[in-house]
Amino acid sequence: MEFSDPEYPGKYCILSDAERNDLFNDFQSDLKMYFEIDSFGFPDRKNETHWGSELFTETINDTESVENIIDSFINANRELYGVTDFSQLKPERFSSSWASYGGVLVQENENDRNRWMVRFKNQVYNGIEVYDTKIGMYVSAKGVYQTYGHWYSVIHLPLKEDVSYDEAKQTLIGRKFQYYDWGGGKETVITADAFYTDDNPEMMIVPYRRGNCIEMRLCWKIASKTIWNFYVDVMNGELVLNEQTVFF
């Protein structure tokens, strides 16, 4: 697929086992046994691993301590997570609980906590949000023992768009999309009336899997009066993603 900008899009391609091993050797954590490096070079939970009660023997009762643990972890592994500095991460949710392991660990005070989950908002790159890049960190007093999600550093934004917002809408008219509700399979044909006339053009960067690579595609985000949001590439008008926003 050809684009007018030869550097577009930035991409991540599947790594060899040797490349993944090198990245894992660089991964810094006292709880490294719970992690692995995925096909594209990002940290992931190691399959078939189980957390023992020894992870949760100490209390950790304040968010500042939790943030300090995450800060240290991110700074040691910032290249793998695509985050250059902890201050870039904006918390969206904190939650905490007590893991008792069937009474093995006794909660001496009802306010004691020994495990936390912190979810951070999507990445924003040059003022543009990156789709599906929330990062979750699971923390005990021993450290970060599980994560999900990551950010992307290999992103190239074209100097100009070859497809306007209105042109992107036009590419969708007449297309058919299927969905299922309590009555079974349904089909919707997109018409001009499906779009709002007073909406403001909005862009989003969408990680798009094509073959053995993830391409970082700059898209128009088009909300509609249907059950979908549409993400259309600003360079070639390709529909990269149709996101269902209503479920039955």
Secondary structure, DSSP 8 states (H G I E B T S, - for coil): ---SSTT-SEEEE---HHHHHHHHHH---TTGGGEEE-TTS-EEE-TT----GGGGSS----HHHHHHHHHHHHHHSHHHHT-S-GGG--EEEEEEE---TTTTS--SSTT---EEEEEE---EETTEEBTT--EEEEEETTEEEEEE----------SS-SS-HHHHHHHHTT-EEEEEETTEEEEEE--GGGB-SS---EEEEEEEEETTEEEEEEEEEEEBSSSEEEEEETTT--EEEEEE----
